[in-house]
Amino acid sequence: MPTPLSRALLAGAAFDALFAVAILAVPGLSASLLGIELPPDPIYLDLVGVLLLILAGIYAAASRAPGRYPAVAPVSAAGRLFGCALLTRAWATGHPRAFLILGIADLVLAVATAAAWWREHRLSA
């Protein structure tokens, strides 16, 4: 039976994998749906997509046995908080509303992951 931490990690994996596939497979459509411009050199967006796929794989592996990968959940939560800060700052300085929406999504995933990790960590201690 999946634990709340397993589900939070799997949600993060799915979010990152879907976003990665969208920007790798259909970058123009993804950019237009988000209301953002594509970077002039697509290699940077492709690199972000590949890194997101790697993260999704790590989160998916950890979701199967969070106890075997004890650092993944807190590192994921911290990284998503940094992502939230970066994205919301971008929105606050004039970037499209999509940055705020993605920042909020990162915040939700960070809080869910951190809370589930804290609960599981506390119960196992």
N, CA, C and O atoms as a GROMACS GRO file, in nm:
protein
  500
    1MET      N    1   0.085  -0.119   0.000
    1MET     CA    2   0.000   0.000   0.000
    1MET      C    3   0.089   0.125   0.000
    1MET      O    4   0.177   0.139   0.085
    2PRO      N    5   0.066   0.215  -0.095
    2PRO     CA    6   0.149   0.336  -0.100
    2PRO      C    7   0.126   0.426   0.021
    2PRO      O    8   0.014   0.441   0.068
    3THR      N    9   0.233   0.483   0.068
    3THR     CA   10   0.226   0.577   0.179
    3THR      C   11   0.204   0.718   0.124
    3THR      O   12   0.220   0.741   0.004
    4PRO      N   13   0.167   0.813   0.211
    4PRO     CA   14   0.157   0.952   0.164
    4PRO      C   15   0.288   1.002   0.100
    4PRO      O   16   0.284   1.076   0.003
    5LEU      N   17   0.402   0.960   0.155
    5LEU     CA   18   0.529   1.002   0.098
    5LEU      C   19   0.548   0.941  -0.041
    5LEU      O   20   0.594   1.009  -0.133
    6SER      N   21   0.513   0.815  -0.056
    6SER     CA   22   0.521   0.751  -0.189
    6SER      C   23   0.435   0.826  -0.290
    6SER      O   24   0.478   0.850  -0.403
    7ARG      N   25   0.315   0.861  -0.248
    7ARG     CA   26   0.224   0.933  -0.338
    7ARG      C   27   0.276   1.072  -0.372
    7ARG      O   28   0.264   1.117  -0.486
    8ALA      N   29   0.334   1.142  -0.274
    8ALA     CA   30   0.389   1.276  -0.300
    8ALA      C   31   0.506   1.268  -0.398
    8ALA      O   32   0.516   1.350  -0.489
    9LEU      N   33   0.593   1.170  -0.378
    9LEU     CA   34   0.706   1.154  -0.470
    9LEU      C   35   0.659   1.115  -0.610
    9LEU      O   36   0.713   1.162  -0.710
   10LEU      N   37   0.559   1.030  -0.616
   10LEU     CA   38   0.506   0.990  -0.746
   10LEU      C   39   0.438   1.108  -0.816
   10LEU      O   40   0.449   1.121  -0.938
   11ALA      N   41   0.369   1.192  -0.740
   11ALA     CA   42   0.308   1.312  -0.800
   11ALA      C   43   0.416   1.404  -0.856
   11ALA      O   44   0.400   1.459  -0.965
   12GLY      N   45   0.525   1.421  -0.782
   12GLY     CA   46   0.636   1.502  -0.832
   12GLY      C   47   0.698   1.442  -0.957
   12GLY      O   48   0.732   1.514  -1.051
   13ALA      N   49   0.711   1.310  -0.958
   13ALA     CA   50   0.766   1.242  -1.076
   13ALA      C   51   0.677   1.263  -1.197
   13ALA      O   52   0.725   1.294  -1.306
   14ALA      N   53   0.546   1.248  -1.177
   14ALA     CA   54   0.452   1.264  -1.289
   14ALA      C   55   0.453   1.408  -1.341
   14ALA      O   56   0.453   1.431  -1.462
   15PHE      N   57   0.454   1.505  -1.250
   15PHE     CA   58   0.456   1.646  -1.289
   15PHE      C   59   0.580   1.676  -1.372
   15PHE      O   60   0.571   1.736  -1.479
   16ASP      N   61   0.696   1.634  -1.323
   16ASP     CA   62   0.821   1.662  -1.393
   16ASP      C   63   0.828   1.588  -1.527
   16ASP      O   64   0.874   1.643  -1.626
   17ALA      N   65   0.782   1.463  -1.529
   17ALA     CA   66   0.787   1.385  -1.653
   17ALA      C   67   0.694   1.445  -1.759
   17ALA      O   68   0.731   1.456  -1.875
   18LEU      N   69   0.574   1.483  -1.719
   18LEU     CA   70   0.480   1.543  -1.815
   18LEU      C   71   0.534   1.674  -1.869
   18LEU      O   72   0.526   1.701  -1.989
   19PHE      N   73   0.590   1.756  -1.780
   19PHE     CA   74   0.646   1.883  -1.823
   19PHE      C   75   0.765   1.859  -1.917
   19PHE      O   76   0.779   1.928  -2.018
   20ALA      N   77   0.849   1.762  -1.883
   20ALA     CA   78   0.965   1.731  -1.967
   20ALA      C   79   0.922   1.685  -2.106
   20ALA      O   80   0.974   1.733  -2.206
   21VAL      N   81   0.828   1.593  -2.112
   21VAL     CA   82   0.781   1.543  -2.241
   21VAL      C   83   0.719   1.657  -2.323
   21VAL      O   84   0.739   1.666  -2.444
   22ALA      N   85   0.644   1.743  -2.256
   22ALA     CA   86   0.582   1.855  -2.327
   22ALA      C   87   0.686   1.948  -2.389
   22ALA      O   88   0.672   1.989  -2.504
   23ILE      N   89   0.790   1.981  -2.312
   23ILE     CA   90   0.888   2.075  -2.368
   23ILE      C   91   0.985   2.008  -2.465
   23ILE      O   92   1.046   2.076  -2.548
   24LEU      N   93   1.002   1.878  -2.455
   24LEU     CA   94   1.089   1.808  -2.550
   24LEU      C   95   1.015   1.772  -2.680
   24LEU      O   96   1.071   1.786  -2.789
   25ALA      N   97   0.891   1.727  -2.667
   25ALA     CA   98   0.817   1.679  -2.784
   25ALA      C   99   0.747   1.790  -2.861
   25ALA      O  100   0.746   1.790  -2.984
   26VAL      N  101   0.689   1.883  -2.789
   26VAL     CA  102   0.612   1.991  -2.854
   26VAL      C  103   0.643   2.125  -2.788
   26VAL      O  104   0.556   2.186  -2.726
   27PRO      N  105   0.767   2.172  -2.803
   27PRO     CA  106   0.805   2.294  -2.734
   27PRO      C  107   0.725   2.417  -2.777
   27PRO      O  108   0.690   2.501  -2.694
   28GLY      N  109   0.695   2.428  -2.905
   28GLY     CA  110   0.618   2.544  -2.953
   28GLY      C  111   0.479   2.547  -2.895
   28GLY      O  112   0.432   2.652  -2.849
   29LEU      N  113   0.412   2.434  -2.897
   29LEU     CA  114   0.277   2.425  -2.841
   29LEU      C  115   0.280   2.451  -2.690
   29LEU      O  116   0.196   2.523  -2.637
   30SER      N  117   0.377   2.392  -2.623
   30SER     CA  118   0.389   2.411  -2.478
   30SER      C  119   0.409   2.558  -2.444
   30SER      O  120   0.346   2.611  -2.353
   31ALA      N  121   0.497   2.623  -2.518
   31ALA     CA  122   0.524   2.765  -2.493
   31ALA      C  123   0.400   2.849  -2.519
   31ALA      O  124   0.370   2.940  -2.442
   32SER      N  125   0.328   2.819  -2.626
   32SER     CA  126   0.210   2.900  -2.655
   32SER      C  127   0.099   2.876  -2.552
   32SER      O  128   0.028   2.970  -2.516
   33LEU      N  129   0.084   2.753  -2.504
   33LEU     CA  130  -0.016   2.727  -2.399
   33LEU      C  131   0.019   2.799  -2.269
   33LEU      O  132  -0.070   2.844  -2.196
   34LEU      N  133   0.149   2.810  -2.240
   34LEU     CA  134   0.192   2.878  -2.119
   34LEU      C  135   0.204   3.029  -2.138
   34LEU      O  136   0.220   3.104  -2.041
   35GLY      N  137   0.196   3.074  -2.263
   35GLY     CA  138   0.208   3.216  -2.291
   35GLY      C  139   0.349   3.269  -2.271
   35GLY      O  140   0.369   3.384  -2.229
   36ILE      N  141   0.448   3.185  -2.300
   36ILE     CA  142   0.588   3.227  -2.285
   36ILE      C  143   0.659   3.211  -2.419
   36ILE      O  144   0.613   3.140  -2.508
   37GLU      N  145   0.771   3.279  -2.432
   37GLU     CA  146   0.852   3.269  -2.553
   37GLU      C  147   0.949   3.153  -2.541
   37GLU      O  148   0.998   3.121  -2.433
   38LEU      N  149   0.976   3.091  -2.655
   38LEU     CA  150   1.081   2.989  -2.659
   38LEU      C  151   1.217   3.059  -2.653
   38LEU      O  152   1.233   3.168  -2.708
   39PRO      N  153   1.314   2.997  -2.588
   39PRO     CA  154   1.448   3.058  -2.588
   39PRO      C  155   1.505   3.055  -2.730
   39PRO      O  156   1.470   2.968  -2.810
   40PRO      N  157   1.593   3.151  -2.761
   40PRO     CA  158   1.649   3.155  -2.897
   40PRO      C  159   1.729   3.030  -2.932
   40PRO      O  160   1.726   2.986  -3.047
   41ASP      N  161   1.798   2.973  -2.837
   41ASP     CA  162   1.874   2.850  -2.862
   41ASP      C  163   1.802   2.735  -2.793
   41ASP      O  164   1.803   2.727  -2.670
   42PRO      N  165   1.739   2.644  -2.868
   42PRO     CA  166   1.657   2.538  -2.807
   42PRO      C  167   1.735   2.438  -2.724
   42PRO      O  168   1.675   2.362  -2.649
   43ILE      N  169   1.866   2.435  -2.734
   43ILE     CA  170   1.944   2.336  -2.658
   43ILE      C  171   1.923   2.353  -2.508
   43ILE      O  172   1.926   2.255  -2.434
   44TYR      N  173   1.903   2.477  -2.463
   44TYR     CA  174   1.884   2.499  -2.319
   44TYR      C  175   1.751   2.443  -2.271
   44TYR      O  176   1.744   2.386  -2.162
   45LEU      N  177   1.647   2.459  -2.349
   45LEU     CA  178   1.517   2.401  -2.314
   45LEU      C  179   1.525   2.249  -2.320
   45LEU      O  180   1.469   2.180  -2.234
   46ASP      N  181   1.595   2.196  -2.419
   46ASP     CA  182   1.613   2.051  -2.428
   46ASP      C  183   1.688   1.997  -2.307
   46ASP      O  184   1.654   1.892  -2.253
   47LEU      N  185   1.789   2.070  -2.264
   47LEU     CA  186   1.865   2.030  -2.146
   47LEU      C  187   1.776   2.029  -2.021
   47LEU      O  188   1.785   1.936  -1.940
   48VAL      N  189   1.692   2.129  -2.006
   48VAL     CA  190   1.598   2.132  -1.894
   48VAL      C  191   1.506   2.010  -1.900
   48VAL      O  192   1.478   1.947  -1.798
   49GLY      N  193   1.458   1.978  -2.020
   49GLY     CA  194   1.372   1.861  -2.036
   49GLY      C  195   1.440   1.732  -1.995
   49GLY      O  196   1.380   1.650  -1.926
   50VAL      N  197   1.564   1.715  -2.037
   50VAL     CA  198   1.639   1.594  -2.000
   50VAL      C  199   1.660   1.589  -1.849
   50VAL      O  200   1.642   1.483  -1.788
   51LEU      N  201   1.697   1.701  -1.789
   51LEU     CA  202   1.716   1.703  -1.643
   51LEU      C  203   1.587   1.674  -1.569
   51LEU      O  204   1.588   1.606  -1.466
   52LEU      N  205   1.475   1.724  -1.620
   52LEU     CA  206   1.346   1.693  -1.558
   52LEU      C  207   1.313   1.545  -1.569
   52LEU      O  208   1.256   1.486  -1.476
   53LEU      N  209   1.347   1.483  -1.682
   53LEU     CA  210   1.325   1.338  -1.695
   53LEU      C  211   1.410   1.259  -1.596
   53LEU      O  212   1.364   1.161  -1.539
   54ILE      N  213   1.534   1.303  -1.576
   54ILE     CA  214   1.620   1.237  -1.477
   54ILE      C  215   1.559   1.250  -1.338
   54ILE      O  216   1.551   1.152  -1.264
   55LEU      N  217   1.516   1.371  -1.302
   55LEU     CA  218   1.453   1.390  -1.171
   55LEU      C  219   1.328   1.305  -1.157
   55LEU      O  220   1.304   1.245  -1.052
   56ALA      N  221   1.248   1.300  -1.262
   56ALA     CA  222   1.126   1.219  -1.256
   56ALA      C  223   1.161   1.073  -1.230
   56ALA      O  224   1.092   1.006  -1.153
   57GLY      N  225   1.266   1.023  -1.293
   57GLY     CA  226   1.308   0.885  -1.269
   57GLY      C  227   1.354   0.862  -1.126
   57GLY      O  228   1.323   0.759  -1.066
   58ILE      N  229   1.427   0.958  -1.072
   58ILE     CA  230   1.473   0.946  -0.933
   58ILE      C  231   1.354   0.948  -0.838
   58ILE      O  232   1.346   0.866  -0.746
   59TYR      N  233   1.260   1.040  -0.860
   59TYR     CA  234   1.142   1.048  -0.773
   59TYR      C  235   1.057   0.921  -0.785
   59TYR      O  236   1.006   0.871  -0.685
   60ALA      N  237   1.043   0.870  -0.906
   60ALA     CA  238   0.964   0.747  -0.925
   60ALA      C  239   1.029   0.629  -0.854
   60ALA      O  240   0.961   0.550  -0.790
   61ALA      N  241   1.162   0.617  -0.865
   61ALA     CA  242   1.232   0.509  -0.796
   61ALA      C  243   1.215   0.522  -0.645
   61ALA      O  244   1.188   0.424  -0.576
   62ALA      N  245   1.230   0.644  -0.594
   62ALA     CA  246   1.217   0.665  -0.450
   62ALA      C  247   1.074   0.642  -0.403
   62ALA      O  248   1.053   0.603  -0.289
   63SER      N  249   0.976   0.665  -0.489
   63SER     CA  250   0.836   0.646  -0.448
   63SER      C  251   0.806   0.500  -0.420
   63SER      O  252   0.714   0.469  -0.343
   64ARG      N  253   0.881   0.410  -0.482
   64ARG     CA  254   0.859   0.267  -0.460
   64ARG      C  255   0.910   0.220  -0.325
   64ARG      O  256   0.856   0.126  -0.266
   65ALA      N  257   1.014   0.286  -0.274
   65ALA     CA  258   1.074   0.249  -0.145
   65ALA      C  259   1.142   0.371  -0.085
   65ALA      O  260   1.265   0.380  -0.087
   66PRO      N  261   1.065   0.466  -0.032
   66PRO     CA  262   1.124   0.590   0.020
   66PRO      C  263   1.232   0.567   0.125
   66PRO      O  264   1.325   0.648   0.136
   67GLY      N  265   1.222   0.462   0.202
   67GLY     CA  266   1.321   0.434   0.305
   67GLY      C  267   1.458   0.398   0.249
   67GLY      O  268   1.560   0.415   0.316
   68ARG      N  269   1.461   0.348   0.126
   68ARG     CA  270   1.589   0.315   0.062
   68ARG      C  271   1.658   0.437   0.004
   68ARG      O  272   1.778   0.434  -0.025
   69TYR      N  273   1.583   0.545  -0.011
   69TYR     CA  274   1.637   0.669  -0.067
   69TYR      C  275   1.605   0.785   0.028
   69TYR      O  276   1.527   0.873  -0.007
   70PRO      N  277   1.662   0.785   0.147
   70PRO     CA  278   1.618   0.879   0.250
   70PRO      C  279   1.641   1.027   0.218
   70PRO      O  280   1.573   1.112   0.273
   71ALA      N  281   1.735   1.058   0.131
   71ALA     CA  282   1.764   1.199   0.102
   71ALA      C  283   1.674   1.257  -0.008
   71ALA      O  284   1.666   1.379  -0.022
   72VAL      N  285   1.609   1.172  -0.085
   72VAL     CA  286   1.536   1.223  -0.201
   72VAL      C  287   1.422   1.316  -0.162
   72VAL      O  288   1.409   1.424  -0.220
   73ALA      N  289   1.341   1.278  -0.066
   73ALA     CA  290   1.224   1.362  -0.031
   73ALA      C  291   1.265   1.499   0.022
   73ALA      O  292   1.213   1.599  -0.028
   74PRO      N  293   1.354   1.509   0.122
   74PRO     CA  294   1.387   1.644   0.168
   74PRO      C  295   1.460   1.728   0.064
   74PRO      O  296   1.440   1.849   0.057
   75VAL      N  297   1.544   1.665  -0.017
   75VAL     CA  298   1.612   1.740  -0.124
   75VAL      C  299   1.510   1.786  -0.228
   75VAL      O  300   1.519   1.898  -0.278
   76SER      N  301   1.416   1.700  -0.260
   76SER     CA  302   1.311   1.736  -0.355
   76SER      C  303   1.228   1.854  -0.302
   76SER      O  304   1.203   1.950  -0.375
   77ALA      N  305   1.188   1.846  -0.177
   77ALA     CA  306   1.108   1.954  -0.119
   77ALA      C  307   1.185   2.086  -0.119
   77ALA      O  308   1.130   2.190  -0.154
   78ALA      N  309   1.312   2.082  -0.080
   78ALA     CA  310   1.394   2.204  -0.079
   78ALA      C  311   1.411   2.258  -0.220
   78ALA      O  312   1.400   2.379  -0.242
   79GLY      N  313   1.437   2.171  -0.316
   79GLY     CA  314   1.453   2.215  -0.454
   79GLY      C  315   1.327   2.278  -0.509
   79GLY      O  316   1.332   2.377  -0.582
   80ARG      N  317   1.214   2.220  -0.475
   80ARG     CA  318   1.087   2.277  -0.522
   80ARG      C  319   1.058   2.411  -0.456
   80ARG      O  320   0.999   2.499  -0.518
   81LEU      N  321   1.100   2.428  -0.331
   81LEU     CA  322   1.085   2.560  -0.267
   81LEU      C  323   1.170   2.664  -0.339
   81LEU      O  324   1.125   2.776  -0.362
   82PHE      N  325   1.293   2.629  -0.374
   82PHE     CA  326   1.377   2.720  -0.452
   82PHE      C  327   1.313   2.749  -0.588
   82PHE      O  328   1.313   2.863  -0.635
   83GLY      N  329   1.259   2.645  -0.651
   83GLY     CA  330   1.190   2.664  -0.778
   83GLY      C  331   1.072   2.758  -0.765
   83GLY      O  332   1.052   2.845  -0.849
   84CYS      N  333   0.995   2.742  -0.659
   84CYS     CA  334   0.882   2.830  -0.631
   84CYS      C  335   0.930   2.974  -0.617
   84CYS      O  336   0.871   3.066  -0.676
   85ALA      N  337   1.036   2.995  -0.540
   85ALA     CA  338   1.088   3.131  -0.520
   85ALA      C  339   1.133   3.192  -0.652
   85ALA      O  340   1.103   3.308  -0.681
   86LEU      N  341   1.204   3.116  -0.732
   86LEU     CA  342   1.253   3.166  -0.860
   86LEU      C  343   1.138   3.199  -0.954
   86LEU      O  344   1.136   3.306  -1.016
   87LEU      N  345   1.043   3.109  -0.965
   87LEU     CA  346   0.931   3.129  -1.057
   87LEU      C  347   0.840   3.243  -1.014
   87LEU      O  348   0.796   3.322  -1.098
   88THR      N  349   0.812   3.253  -0.885
   88THR     CA  350   0.725   3.363  -0.841
   88THR      C  351   0.797   3.497  -0.850
   88THR      O  352   0.734   3.599  -0.877
   89ARG      N  353   0.928   3.497  -0.830
   89ARG     CA  354   1.004   3.621  -0.848
   89ARG      C  355   1.001   3.662  -0.995
   89ARG      O  356   0.989   3.780  -1.027
   90ALA      N  357   1.014   3.565  -1.084
   90ALA     CA  358   1.007   3.595  -1.227
   90ALA      C  359   0.872   3.657  -1.261
   90ALA      O  360   0.865   3.757  -1.332
   91TRP      N  361   0.765   3.599  -1.210
   91TRP     CA  362   0.631   3.654  -1.235
   91TRP      C  363   0.619   3.795  -1.177
   91TRP      O  364   0.565   3.885  -1.242
   92ALA      N  365   0.669   3.814  -1.056
   92ALA     CA  366   0.659   3.945  -0.990
   92ALA      C  367   0.738   4.053  -1.064
   92ALA      O  368   0.710   4.172  -1.048
   93THR      N  369   0.836   4.013  -1.142
   93THR     CA  370   0.917   4.112  -1.215
   93THR      C  371   0.874   4.126  -1.361
   93THR      O  372   0.948   4.179  -1.443
   94GLY      N  373   0.753   4.077  -1.392
   94GLY     CA  374   0.698   4.103  -1.525
   94GLY      C  375   0.688   3.986  -1.620
   94GLY      O  376   0.641   4.003  -1.733
   95HIS      N  377   0.730   3.869  -1.578
   95HIS     CA  378   0.716   3.753  -1.667
   95HIS      C  379   0.571   3.705  -1.666
   95HIS      O  380   0.495   3.741  -1.576
   96PRO      N  381   0.532   3.624  -1.764
   96PRO     CA  382   0.392   3.581  -1.776
   96PRO      C  383   0.340   3.506  -1.652
   96PRO      O  384   0.416   3.452  -1.572
   97ARG      N  385   0.209   3.505  -1.642
   97ARG     CA  386   0.139   3.443  -1.529
   97ARG      C  387   0.171   3.293  -1.515
   97ARG      O  388   0.159   3.237  -1.407
   98ALA      N  389   0.211   3.230  -1.623
   98ALA     CA  390   0.247   3.087  -1.617
   98ALA      C  391   0.356   3.062  -1.514
   98ALA      O  392   0.359   2.956  -1.451
   99PHE      N  393   0.446   3.159  -1.495
   99PHE     CA  394   0.552   3.143  -1.396
   99PHE      C  395   0.493   3.134  -1.255
   99PHE      O  396   0.540   3.055  -1.173
  100LEU      N  397   0.392   3.214  -1.228
  100LEU     CA  398   0.326   3.207  -1.098
  100LEU      C  399   0.256   3.073  -1.079
  100LEU      O  400   0.267   3.012  -0.972
  101ILE      N  401   0.188   3.027  -1.181
  101ILE     CA  402   0.116   2.899  -1.172
  101ILE      C  403   0.214   2.784  -1.149
  101ILE      O  404   0.190   2.697  -1.066
  102LEU      N  405   0.325   2.784  -1.224
  102LEU     CA  406   0.426   2.679  -1.204
  102LEU      C  407   0.492   2.692  -1.067
  102LEU      O  408   0.526   2.590  -1.005
  103GLY      N  409   0.511   2.814  -1.019
  103GLY     CA  410   0.566   2.834  -0.886
  103GLY      C  411   0.475   2.780  -0.778
  103GLY      O  412   0.520   2.717  -0.682
  104ILE      N  413   0.346   2.804  -0.794
  104ILE     CA  414   0.249   2.751  -0.698
  104ILE      C  415   0.247   2.598  -0.702
  104ILE      O  416   0.238   2.533  -0.598
  105ALA      N  417   0.255   2.541  -0.822
  105ALA     CA  418   0.260   2.394  -0.834
  105ALA      C  419   0.383   2.340  -0.761
  105ALA      O  420   0.373   2.239  -0.691
  106ASP      N  421   0.497   2.406  -0.778
  106ASP     CA  422   0.617   2.363  -0.706
  106ASP      C  423   0.598   2.375  -0.556
  106ASP      O  424   0.641   2.287  -0.480
  107LEU      N  425   0.533   2.482  -0.511
  107LEU     CA  426   0.508   2.500  -0.368
  107LEU      C  427   0.419   2.389  -0.313
  107LEU      O  428   0.446   2.333  -0.207
  108VAL      N  429   0.313   2.357  -0.384
  108VAL     CA  430   0.221   2.250  -0.341
  108VAL      C  431   0.295   2.117  -0.330
  108VAL      O  432   0.280   2.045  -0.232
  109LEU      N  433   0.375   2.086  -0.432
  109LEU     CA  434   0.451   1.960  -0.428
  109LEU      C  435   0.556   1.962  -0.317
  109LEU      O  436   0.580   1.859  -0.253
  110ALA      N  437   0.618   2.077  -0.293
  110ALA     CA  438   0.718   2.088  -0.185
  110ALA      C  439   0.653   2.064  -0.050
  110ALA      O  440   0.706   1.989   0.032
  111VAL      N  441   0.542   2.128  -0.025
  111VAL     CA  442   0.474   2.115   0.104
  111VAL      C  443   0.424   1.972   0.124
  111VAL      O  444   0.440   1.915   0.232
  112ALA      N  445   0.364   1.915   0.020
  112ALA     CA  446   0.314   1.777   0.032
  112ALA      C  447   0.428   1.679   0.059
  112ALA      O  448   0.416   1.591   0.144
  113THR      N  449   0.538   1.696  -0.012
  113THR     CA  450   0.653   1.606   0.007
  113THR      C  451   0.715   1.625   0.144
  113THR      O  452   0.743   1.527   0.213
  114ALA      N  453   0.737   1.749   0.185
  114ALA     CA  454   0.799   1.777   0.315
  114ALA      C  455   0.711   1.727   0.429
  114ALA      O  456   0.761   1.667   0.525
  115ALA      N  457   0.581   1.751   0.420
  115ALA     CA  458   0.491   1.708   0.527
  115ALA      C  459   0.487   1.556   0.538
  115ALA      O  460   0.490   1.501   0.648
  116ALA      N  461   0.479   1.489   0.424
  116ALA     CA  462   0.475   1.342   0.426
  116ALA      C  463   0.608   1.286   0.476
  116ALA      O  464   0.611   1.190   0.552
  117TRP      N  465   0.719   1.346   0.432
  117TRP     CA  466   0.850   1.301   0.478
  117TRP      C  467   0.863   1.322   0.628
  117TRP      O  468   0.909   1.232   0.699
  118TRP      N  469   0.823   1.439   0.678
  118TRP     CA  470   0.833   1.470   0.821
  118TRP      C  471   0.752   1.370   0.902
  118TRP      O  472   0.798   1.320   1.004
  119ARG      N  473   0.632   1.342   0.857
  119ARG     CA  474   0.544   1.248   0.928
  119ARG      C  475   0.606   1.108   0.929
  119ARG      O  476   0.610   1.042   1.034
  120GLU      N  477   0.653   1.062   0.814
  120GLU     CA  478   0.712   0.928   0.807
  120GLU      C  479   0.842   0.920   0.887
  120GLU      O  480   0.868   0.821   0.955
  121HIS      N  481   0.922   1.024   0.877
  121HIS     CA  482   1.049   1.028   0.947
  121HIS      C  483   1.025   1.027   1.099
  121HIS      O  484   1.095   0.958   1.174
  122ARG      N  485   0.928   1.104   1.143
  122ARG     CA  486   0.896   1.113   1.286
  122ARG      C  487   0.840   0.982   1.338
  122ARG      O  488   0.874   0.940   1.448
  123LEU      N  489   0.755   0.916   1.258
  123LEU     CA  490   0.694   0.789   1.302
  123LEU      C  491   0.796   0.677   1.306
  123LEU      O  492   0.781   0.583   1.385
  124SER      N  493   0.900   0.684   1.222
  124SER     CA  494   0.999   0.576   1.219
  124SER      C  495   1.109   0.596   1.322
  124SER      O  496   1.190   0.506   1.344
  125ALA      N  497   1.113   0.713   1.385
  125ALA     CA  498   1.219   0.741   1.483
  125ALA      C  499   1.188   0.685   1.620
  125ALA      O  500   1.267   0.701   1.713
   0.00000   0.00000   0.00000
